[in-house]
Amino acid sequence: MALSNCPECKGTVSEAARTCPHCGHPLMTFHQAYPTVPPLLSLVLPGSGQILKGQTLMGLLFLFMTVFLYLLFFPAGLLIHFLAIVDAAWVDPNRKRFGRD
């Protein structure tokens, strides 16, 4: 299991830890700790999973496009809704674990 340093106290912690065992500093954001939540939110309300992940503009874009296309042409709205769910579930493997994005 890989080890890294806590950004707060610089103590050694496991990469699987959600919080630092030394100082209690959170090492994962909510959507990193529970990766199934953003797609489930986007299933209920398109774009809400992106907003939870910090992609506010993308989330609002998915929300407005989905609602508009549901009203205009239902199959296109369904497709955009599905894409919002897939995008919310997508995990970037190059994303840094510690630090701000």
N, CA, C and O atoms as a GROMACS GRO file, in nm:
protein
  404
    1MET      N    1   0.085  -0.117   0.000
    1MET     CA    2   0.000   0.000   0.000
    1MET      C    3   0.090   0.124   0.000
    1MET      O    4   0.186   0.131   0.076
    2ALA      N    5   0.059   0.219  -0.083
    2ALA     CA    6   0.141   0.339  -0.097
    2ALA      C    7   0.119   0.435   0.020
    2ALA      O    8   0.009   0.446   0.074
    3LEU      N    9   0.225   0.504   0.055
    3LEU     CA   10   0.219   0.603   0.162
    3LEU      C   11   0.250   0.741   0.106
    3LEU      O   12   0.325   0.754   0.009
    4SER      N   13   0.192   0.842   0.166
    4SER     CA   14   0.221   0.980   0.128
    4SER      C   15   0.215   1.065   0.255
    4SER      O   16   0.187   1.014   0.364
    5ASN      N   17   0.241   1.193   0.241
    5ASN     CA   18   0.244   1.282   0.357
    5ASN      C   19   0.116   1.364   0.365
    5ASN      O   20   0.060   1.406   0.264
    6CYS      N   21   0.072   1.386   0.487
    6CYS     CA   22  -0.045   1.471   0.512
    6CYS      C   23  -0.007   1.616   0.479
    6CYS      O   24   0.098   1.662   0.521
    7PRO      N   25  -0.092   1.688   0.406
    7PRO     CA   26  -0.060   1.827   0.374
    7PRO      C   27  -0.065   1.919   0.496
    7PRO      O   28  -0.009   2.029   0.493
    8GLU      N   29  -0.130   1.876   0.603
    8GLU     CA   30  -0.144   1.960   0.723
    8GLU      C   31  -0.029   1.939   0.821
    8GLU      O   32   0.041   2.034   0.856
    9CYS      N   33  -0.009   1.813   0.867
    9CYS     CA   34   0.092   1.788   0.970
    9CYS      C   35   0.217   1.722   0.917
    9CYS      O   36   0.313   1.702   0.991
   10LYS      N   37   0.218   1.687   0.788
   10LYS     CA   38   0.331   1.621   0.721
   10LYS      C   39   0.358   1.480   0.773
   10LYS      O   40   0.464   1.424   0.747
   11GLY      N   41   0.264   1.422   0.846
   11GLY     CA   42   0.278   1.285   0.893
   11GLY      C   43   0.255   1.186   0.779
   11GLY      O   44   0.190   1.219   0.680
   12THR      N   45   0.308   1.066   0.793
   12THR     CA   46   0.294   0.962   0.691
   12THR      C   47   0.157   0.895   0.705
   12THR      O   48   0.119   0.850   0.814
   13VAL      N   49   0.084   0.890   0.594
   13VAL     CA   50  -0.049   0.829   0.592
   13VAL      C   51  -0.063   0.739   0.471
   13VAL      O   52   0.007   0.755   0.371
   14SER      N   53  -0.154   0.645   0.481
   14SER     CA   54  -0.185   0.556   0.370
   14SER      C   55  -0.265   0.632   0.264
   14SER      O   56  -0.341   0.724   0.297
   15GLU      N   57  -0.248   0.596   0.139
   15GLU     CA   58  -0.324   0.661   0.031
   15GLU      C   59  -0.472   0.627   0.038
   15GLU      O   60  -0.554   0.698  -0.020
   16ALA      N   61  -0.508   0.519   0.110
   16ALA     CA   62  -0.648   0.479   0.121
   16ALA      C   63  -0.719   0.550   0.236
   16ALA      O   64  -0.841   0.538   0.248
   17ALA      N   65  -0.646   0.623   0.320
   17ALA     CA   66  -0.706   0.688   0.436
   17ALA      C   67  -0.792   0.806   0.393
   17ALA      O   68  -0.756   0.883   0.304
   18ARG      N   69  -0.906   0.820   0.458
   18ARG     CA   70  -0.995   0.934   0.431
   18ARG      C   71  -0.955   1.055   0.513
   18ARG      O   72  -0.974   1.169   0.469
   19THR      N   73  -0.899   1.032   0.631
   19THR     CA   74  -0.850   1.140   0.716
   19THR      C   75  -0.713   1.102   0.770
   19THR      O   76  -0.678   0.984   0.774
   20CYS      N   77  -0.637   1.200   0.811
   20CYS     CA   78  -0.505   1.176   0.868
   20CYS      C   79  -0.523   1.118   1.008
   20CYS      O   80  -0.596   1.175   1.089
   21PRO      N   81  -0.457   1.005   1.039
   21PRO     CA   82  -0.471   0.949   1.174
   21PRO      C   83  -0.401   1.032   1.281
   21PRO      O   84  -0.429   1.015   1.400
   22HIS      N   85  -0.312   1.122   1.241
   22HIS     CA   86  -0.237   1.203   1.337
   22HIS      C   87  -0.313   1.331   1.374
   22HIS      O   88  -0.326   1.363   1.492
   23CYS      N   89  -0.363   1.403   1.274
   23CYS     CA   90  -0.426   1.534   1.302
   23CYS      C   91  -0.574   1.539   1.266
   23CYS      O   92  -0.642   1.634   1.303
   24GLY      N   93  -0.625   1.438   1.194
   24GLY     CA   94  -0.766   1.436   1.156
   24GLY      C   95  -0.800   1.517   1.032
   24GLY      O   96  -0.918   1.531   0.998
   25HIS      N   97  -0.700   1.569   0.964
   25HIS     CA   98  -0.722   1.649   0.843
   25HIS      C   99  -0.786   1.561   0.734
   25HIS      O  100  -0.736   1.452   0.708
   26PRO      N  101  -0.895   1.608   0.670
   26PRO     CA  102  -0.956   1.527   0.563
   26PRO      C  103  -0.863   1.518   0.442
   26PRO      O  104  -0.813   1.620   0.394
   27LEU      N  105  -0.841   1.397   0.394
   27LEU     CA  106  -0.752   1.374   0.281
   27LEU      C  107  -0.828   1.354   0.151
   27LEU      O  108  -0.770   1.363   0.043
   28MET      N  109  -0.956   1.326   0.161
   28MET     CA  110  -1.040   1.305   0.043
   28MET      C  111  -1.159   1.399   0.051
   28MET      O  112  -1.211   1.428   0.159
   29THR      N  113  -1.202   1.446  -0.066
   29THR     CA  114  -1.328   1.519  -0.069
   29THR      C  115  -1.441   1.417  -0.062
   29THR      O  116  -1.418   1.297  -0.076
   30PHE      N  117  -1.561   1.464  -0.041
   30PHE     CA  118  -1.676   1.374  -0.028
   30PHE      C  119  -1.693   1.285  -0.150
   30PHE      O  120  -1.715   1.164  -0.137
   31HIS      N  121  -1.683   1.344  -0.270
   31HIS     CA  122  -1.706   1.264  -0.390
   31HIS      C  123  -1.590   1.169  -0.418
   31HIS      O  124  -1.609   1.072  -0.492
   32GLN      N  125  -1.470   1.192  -0.362
   32GLN     CA  126  -1.363   1.096  -0.376
   32GLN      C  127  -1.384   0.979  -0.280
   32GLN      O  128  -1.357   0.864  -0.316
   33ALA      N  129  -1.433   1.007  -0.160
   33ALA     CA  130  -1.456   0.903  -0.061
   33ALA      C  131  -1.576   0.816  -0.099
   33ALA      O  132  -1.577   0.696  -0.071
   34TYR      N  133  -1.676   0.876  -0.161
   34TYR     CA  134  -1.797   0.803  -0.201
   34TYR      C  135  -1.822   0.826  -0.350
   34TYR      O  136  -1.903   0.911  -0.386
   35PRO      N  137  -1.753   0.753  -0.436
   35PRO     CA  138  -1.760   0.780  -0.581
   35PRO      C  139  -1.894   0.751  -0.646
   35PRO      O  140  -1.916   0.791  -0.761
   36THR      N  141  -1.985   0.682  -0.578
   36THR     CA  142  -2.115   0.652  -0.640
   36THR      C  143  -2.215   0.766  -0.621
   36THR      O  144  -2.320   0.765  -0.686
   37VAL      N  145  -2.186   0.861  -0.536
   37VAL     CA  146  -2.283   0.969  -0.507
   37VAL      C  147  -2.304   1.063  -0.626
   37VAL      O  148  -2.419   1.089  -0.660
   38PRO      N  149  -2.198   1.116  -0.693
   38PRO     CA  150  -2.223   1.207  -0.805
   38PRO      C  151  -2.309   1.149  -0.918
   38PRO      O  152  -2.398   1.219  -0.966
   39PRO      N  153  -2.286   1.023  -0.963
   39PRO     CA  154  -2.375   0.972  -1.067
   39PRO      C  155  -2.520   0.954  -1.020
   39PRO      O  156  -2.613   0.975  -1.098
   40LEU      N  157  -2.538   0.916  -0.895
   40LEU     CA  158  -2.675   0.902  -0.843
   40LEU      C  159  -2.744   1.038  -0.835
   40LEU      O  160  -2.864   1.048  -0.864
   41LEU      N  161  -2.670   1.141  -0.797
   41LEU     CA  162  -2.730   1.275  -0.795
   41LEU      C  163  -2.767   1.320  -0.936
   41LEU      O  164  -2.872   1.381  -0.956
   42SER      N  165  -2.679   1.290  -1.033
   42SER     CA  166  -2.709   1.328  -1.172
   42SER      C  167  -2.825   1.248  -1.229
   42SER      O  168  -2.893   1.294  -1.320
   43LEU      N  169  -2.848   1.129  -1.176
   43LEU     CA  170  -2.964   1.050  -1.219
   43LEU      C  171  -3.093   1.121  -1.178
   43LEU      O  172  -3.190   1.125  -1.253
   44VAL      N  173  -3.093   1.176  -1.056
   44VAL     CA  174  -3.212   1.245  -1.005
   44VAL      C  175  -3.225   1.384  -1.066
   44VAL      O  176  -3.333   1.421  -1.113
   45LEU      N  177  -3.116   1.460  -1.066
   45LEU     CA  178  -3.117   1.596  -1.119
   45LEU      C  179  -2.992   1.614  -1.205
   45LEU      O  180  -2.882   1.625  -1.152
   46PRO      N  181  -3.008   1.617  -1.336
   46PRO     CA  182  -2.891   1.626  -1.425
   46PRO      C  183  -2.802   1.745  -1.389
   46PRO      O  184  -2.851   1.857  -1.370
   47GLY      N  185  -2.672   1.720  -1.381
   47GLY     CA  186  -2.576   1.825  -1.352
   47GLY      C  187  -2.541   1.839  -1.205
   47GLY      O  188  -2.441   1.903  -1.172
   48SER      N  189  -2.620   1.783  -1.116
   48SER     CA  190  -2.592   1.798  -0.973
   48SER      C  191  -2.467   1.721  -0.931
   48SER      O  192  -2.399   1.762  -0.837
   49GLY      N  193  -2.437   1.612  -0.999
   49GLY     CA  194  -2.314   1.538  -0.969
   49GLY      C  195  -2.191   1.620  -1.005
   49GLY      O  196  -2.091   1.616  -0.933
   50GLN      N  197  -2.197   1.692  -1.116
   50GLN     CA  198  -2.086   1.778  -1.155
   50GLN      C  199  -2.069   1.893  -1.055
   50GLN      O  200  -1.957   1.930  -1.022
   51ILE      N  201  -2.180   1.947  -1.008
   51ILE     CA  202  -2.174   2.057  -0.911
   51ILE      C  203  -2.109   2.007  -0.781
   51ILE      O  204  -2.029   2.078  -0.721
   52LEU      N  205  -2.144   1.886  -0.738
   52LEU     CA  206  -2.082   1.828  -0.618
   52LEU      C  207  -1.932   1.811  -0.637
   52LEU      O  208  -1.855   1.829  -0.542
   53LYS      N  209  -1.889   1.776  -0.757
   53LYS     CA  210  -1.747   1.757  -0.785
   53LYS      C  211  -1.673   1.888  -0.806
   53LYS      O  212  -1.552   1.887  -0.828
   54GLY      N  213  -1.743   2.001  -0.802
   54GLY     CA  214  -1.680   2.131  -0.817
   54GLY      C  215  -1.681   2.184  -0.959
   54GLY      O  216  -1.619   2.286  -0.987
   55GLN      N  217  -1.750   2.116  -1.049
   55GLN     CA  218  -1.760   2.159  -1.189
   55GLN      C  219  -1.895   2.229  -1.209
   55GLN      O  220  -1.983   2.179  -1.278
   56THR      N  221  -1.908   2.345  -1.147
   56THR     CA  222  -2.036   2.416  -1.142
   56THR      C  223  -2.087   2.454  -1.281
   56THR      O  224  -2.204   2.432  -1.312
   57LEU      N  225  -2.001   2.511  -1.363
   57LEU     CA  226  -2.044   2.554  -1.497
   57LEU      C  227  -2.091   2.435  -1.580
   57LEU      O  228  -2.194   2.443  -1.648
   58MET      N  229  -2.016   2.325  -1.576
   58MET     CA  230  -2.056   2.205  -1.651
   58MET      C  231  -2.188   2.151  -1.598
   58MET      O  232  -2.273   2.108  -1.676
   59GLY      N  233  -2.206   2.152  -1.467
   59GLY     CA  234  -2.331   2.104  -1.407
   59GLY      C  235  -2.451   2.187  -1.450
   59GLY      O  236  -2.556   2.132  -1.484
   60LEU      N  237  -2.436   2.318  -1.448
   60LEU     CA  238  -2.546   2.405  -1.491
   60LEU      C  239  -2.575   2.388  -1.639
   60LEU      O  240  -2.690   2.392  -1.682
   61LEU      N  241  -2.470   2.369  -1.718
   61LEU     CA  242  -2.488   2.346  -1.861
   61LEU      C  243  -2.566   2.217  -1.885
   61LEU      O  244  -2.659   2.215  -1.966
   62PHE      N  245  -2.530   2.110  -1.816
   62PHE     CA  246  -2.604   1.984  -1.830
   62PHE      C  247  -2.749   2.002  -1.786
   62PHE      O  248  -2.840   1.950  -1.850
   63LEU      N  249  -2.771   2.073  -1.677
   63LEU     CA  250  -2.907   2.093  -1.626
   63LEU      C  251  -2.994   2.166  -1.728
   63LEU      O  252  -3.103   2.120  -1.762
   64PHE      N  253  -2.947   2.280  -1.776
   64PHE     CA  254  -3.027   2.359  -1.870
   64PHE      C  255  -3.045   2.289  -2.004
   64PHE      O  256  -3.153   2.293  -2.062
   65MET      N  257  -2.939   2.224  -2.054
   65MET     CA  258  -2.952   2.153  -2.182
   65MET      C  259  -3.051   2.037  -2.170
   65MET      O  260  -3.131   2.014  -2.261
   66THR      N  261  -3.045   1.964  -2.060
   66THR     CA  262  -3.134   1.850  -2.042
   66THR      C  263  -3.280   1.895  -2.034
   66THR      O  264  -3.366   1.839  -2.102
   67VAL      N  265  -3.307   1.996  -1.953
   67VAL     CA  266  -3.445   2.045  -1.940
   67VAL      C  267  -3.496   2.098  -2.074
   67VAL      O  268  -3.607   2.066  -2.115
   68PHE      N  269  -3.414   2.177  -2.141
   68PHE     CA  270  -3.453   2.234  -2.271
   68PHE      C  271  -3.482   2.123  -2.373
   68PHE      O  272  -3.583   2.128  -2.443
   69LEU      N  273  -3.392   2.024  -2.380
   69LEU     CA  274  -3.412   1.918  -2.480
   69LEU      C  275  -3.524   1.823  -2.441
   69LEU      O  276  -3.589   1.767  -2.530
   70TYR      N  277  -3.550   1.802  -2.311
   70TYR     CA  278  -3.666   1.722  -2.272
   70TYR      C  279  -3.794   1.789  -2.322
   70TYR      O  280  -3.887   1.722  -2.368
   71LEU      N  281  -3.800   1.921  -2.313
   71LEU     CA  282  -3.918   1.994  -2.358
   71LEU      C  283  -3.928   1.999  -2.510
   71LEU      O  284  -4.038   1.993  -2.566
   72LEU      N  285  -3.813   2.009  -2.578
   72LEU     CA  286  -3.811   2.024  -2.722
   72LEU      C  287  -3.822   1.890  -2.795
   72LEU      O  288  -3.905   1.872  -2.884
   73PHE      N  289  -3.736   1.796  -2.755
   73PHE     CA  290  -3.729   1.666  -2.823
   73PHE      C  291  -3.683   1.563  -2.721
   73PHE      O  292  -3.564   1.555  -2.689
   74PHE      N  293  -3.776   1.485  -2.670
   74PHE     CA  294  -3.751   1.396  -2.556
   74PHE      C  295  -3.631   1.302  -2.574
   74PHE      O  296  -3.551   1.292  -2.481
   75PRO      N  297  -3.612   1.234  -2.688
   75PRO     CA  298  -3.495   1.145  -2.700
   75PRO      C  299  -3.361   1.217  -2.686
   75PRO      O  300  -3.267   1.161  -2.630
   76ALA      N  301  -3.352   1.338  -2.736
   76ALA     CA  302  -3.228   1.415  -2.722
   76ALA      C  303  -3.205   1.452  -2.576
   76ALA      O  304  -3.092   1.449  -2.528
   77GLY      N  305  -3.310   1.487  -2.504
   77GLY     CA  306  -3.299   1.517  -2.362
   77GLY      C  307  -3.256   1.396  -2.282
   77GLY      O  308  -3.177   1.407  -2.188
   78LEU      N  309  -3.308   1.280  -2.319
   78LEU     CA  310  -3.269   1.155  -2.254
   78LEU      C  311  -3.122   1.125  -2.276
   78LEU      O  312  -3.052   1.079  -2.186
   79LEU      N  313  -3.074   1.151  -2.396
   79LEU     CA  314  -2.933   1.128  -2.428
   79LEU      C  315  -2.844   1.221  -2.346
   79LEU      O  316  -2.744   1.176  -2.291
   80ILE      N  317  -2.877   1.348  -2.337
   80ILE     CA  318  -2.798   1.443  -2.259
   80ILE      C  319  -2.803   1.407  -2.110
   80ILE      O  320  -2.703   1.421  -2.040
   81HIS      N  321  -2.918   1.362  -2.063
   81HIS     CA  322  -2.930   1.318  -1.924
   81HIS      C  323  -2.836   1.200  -1.898
   81HIS      O  324  -2.768   1.197  -1.795
   82PHE      N  325  -2.832   1.104  -1.989
   82PHE     CA  326  -2.742   0.990  -1.977
   82PHE      C  327  -2.596   1.036  -1.978
   82PHE      O  328  -2.514   0.986  -1.900
   83LEU      N  329  -2.562   1.131  -2.064
   83LEU     CA  330  -2.425   1.182  -2.069
   83LEU      C  331  -2.388   1.255  -1.940
   83LEU      O  332  -2.272   1.250  -1.898
   84ALA      N  333  -2.482   1.321  -1.876
   84ALA     CA  334  -2.456   1.386  -1.748
   84ALA      C  335  -2.423   1.283  -1.641
   84ALA      O  336  -2.336   1.305  -1.557
   85ILE      N  337  -2.493   1.170  -1.643
   85ILE     CA  338  -2.467   1.063  -1.546
   85ILE      C  339  -2.328   1.003  -1.570
   85ILE      O  340  -2.253   0.981  -1.475
   86VAL      N  341  -2.295   0.977  -1.695
   86VAL     CA  342  -2.164   0.920  -1.729
   86VAL      C  343  -2.053   1.018  -1.692
   86VAL      O  344  -1.950   0.977  -1.637
   87ASP      N  345  -2.071   1.146  -1.721
   87ASP     CA  346  -1.970   1.246  -1.688
   87ASP      C  347  -1.951   1.258  -1.536
   87ASP      O  348  -1.839   1.276  -1.490
   88ALA      N  349  -2.058   1.247  -1.461
   88ALA     CA  350  -2.048   1.255  -1.315
   88ALA      C  351  -1.974   1.133  -1.259
   88ALA      O  352  -1.907   1.143  -1.156
   89ALA      N  353  -1.986   1.019  -1.326
   89ALA     CA  354  -1.920   0.897  -1.279
   89ALA      C  355  -1.775   0.890  -1.323
   89ALA      O  356  -1.697   0.812  -1.269
   90TRP      N  357  -1.737   0.971  -1.420
   90TRP     CA  358  -1.602   0.966  -1.476
   90TRP      C  359  -1.500   1.012  -1.372
   90TRP      O  360  -1.519   1.115  -1.307
   91VAL      N  361  -1.392   0.935  -1.358
   91VAL     CA  362  -1.285   0.969  -1.265
   91VAL      C  363  -1.159   0.993  -1.346
   91VAL      O  364  -1.122   0.910  -1.429
   92ASP      N  365  -1.093   1.106  -1.324
   92ASP     CA  366  -0.971   1.139  -1.395
   92ASP      C  367  -0.853   1.071  -1.326
   92ASP      O  368  -0.822   1.105  -1.212
   93PRO      N  369  -0.786   0.976  -1.391
   93PRO     CA  370  -0.677   0.904  -1.326
   93PRO      C  371  -0.554   0.992  -1.302
   93PRO      O  372  -0.470   0.957  -1.219
   94ASN      N  373  -0.541   1.104  -1.370
   94ASN     CA  374  -0.426   1.193  -1.353
   94ASN      C  375  -0.449   1.299  -1.246
   94ASN      O  376  -0.360   1.380  -1.219
   95ARG      N  377  -0.565   1.300  -1.186
   95ARG     CA  378  -0.596   1.402  -1.086
   95ARG      C  379  -0.513   1.381  -0.961
   95ARG      O  380  -0.498   1.268  -0.914
   96LYS      N  381  -0.458   1.488  -0.908
   96LYS     CA  382  -0.376   1.479  -0.789
   96LYS      C  383  -0.465   1.451  -0.669
   96LYS      O  384  -0.573   1.509  -0.656
   97ARG      N  385  -0.418   1.364  -0.583
   97ARG     CA  386  -0.496   1.325  -0.468
   97ARG      C  387  -0.496   1.434  -0.361
   97ARG      O  388  -0.602   1.469  -0.308
   98PHE      N  389  -0.379   1.488  -0.330
   98PHE     CA  390  -0.370   1.593  -0.230
   98PHE      C  391  -0.354   1.726  -0.301
   98PHE      O  392  -0.299   1.731  -0.411
   99GLY      N  393  -0.401   1.831  -0.241
   99GLY     CA  394  -0.387   1.963  -0.300
   99GLY      C  395  -0.513   2.006  -0.370
   99GLY      O  396  -0.607   1.928  -0.385
  100ARG      N  397  -0.514   2.127  -0.411
  100ARG     CA  398  -0.631   2.186  -0.479
  100ARG      C  399  -0.625   2.159  -0.627
  100ARG      O  400  -0.516   2.150  -0.685
  101ASP      N  401  -0.742   2.146  -0.688
  101ASP     CA  402  -0.750   2.127  -0.833
  101ASP      C  403  -0.776   2.258  -0.900
  101ASP      O  404  -0.786   2.264  -1.023
   0.00000   0.00000   0.00000
